């Protein structure tokens, strides 16, 4: 119990030695331990602040990259739409040109066919007229030979033609 009693009622020697020990430990800690501990804490605080700043900068950079990426995607979509529109316009123009060419060729072919048909028709009519004329001459020749076989009939025909000619002159 003496130890317990001496702690409850401390003596001056004990207080002196405890104070001296406390001050010595405090001095040693202040001289050798607190500066490195405080410097370590400051360095740790600085590295955490740098890491936070770096993370913030990285987040801002990522946000910037995302914005740039979105802008690039928007531009790519616009370019794609523009290219598709141009392709559709070219396709429509090519189809219209092909239709126009086909119509022009069909019209030209139809015109040539009509002209060929008209030429063939005219040639057929001319051929038919020539054949009718030849047949008419042949028939007239045979009729005249039969009618003009004797001289009396010849004289009568000549008189008749002369009379008609005189009637026309007058």
ABEGO torsion letter per residue (X at the ends): XAAAAAAABBBAAAAAAAAAAAAAAAAAAAAAAAAAAAAAAAAAAAAAAAAAAAAAAAAAAAAAAAAAAAAAAAAAAAAAAAAAAAAAAAAAAAAAAAAAAAAAAAAAAAAAAAAAAAAAAAAAAAAAAAAAAAAAAAAAAAAAAAAAABAAAAAAAAAAAAAAAAAAAX
